[in-house]
Structure formats: structure tokens, C-alpha cells
Amino acid sequence: MRRIFPEGCPENSGKKLIIRSLKATAGNRSKAAKMLEISHPSLLSKIKAYDINL
């Protein structure tokens, strides 16, 4: 399985990936999580940690 968020991934890169996936899915967090190959709860945690408000 390919890792979208590898260990040591710079915070800014992870934040950009999340924002890009949310924009591509019109803000649908479930679809964005699938696109990023992470669980929905993990995505929500990262959104909160990166303070993403879309």
C-alpha cells in the first residue's frame, strides 16, 4: 500500500495534500479520506491539527 503521509512528511506538504483533496471532492471529507488512503477519523484529526477551515 502506498503511503500518502510518509514518516517525516513536512507539515506544510500534508496540509497542502489535504486542502487539495478537499477541493477536489467539493469538501466531502469521506471522499477526501479515500482519495488520500487514510481513515475518515485520521483525516478529521489532521484537519483539526492543521487548522484547516474550508
Secondary structure, 3 states (H helix, E strand, C coil): CCCCCCCCCCHHHHHHHHHHHHHHCCCCHHHHHHHHCCCHHHHHHHHHHCCCCC
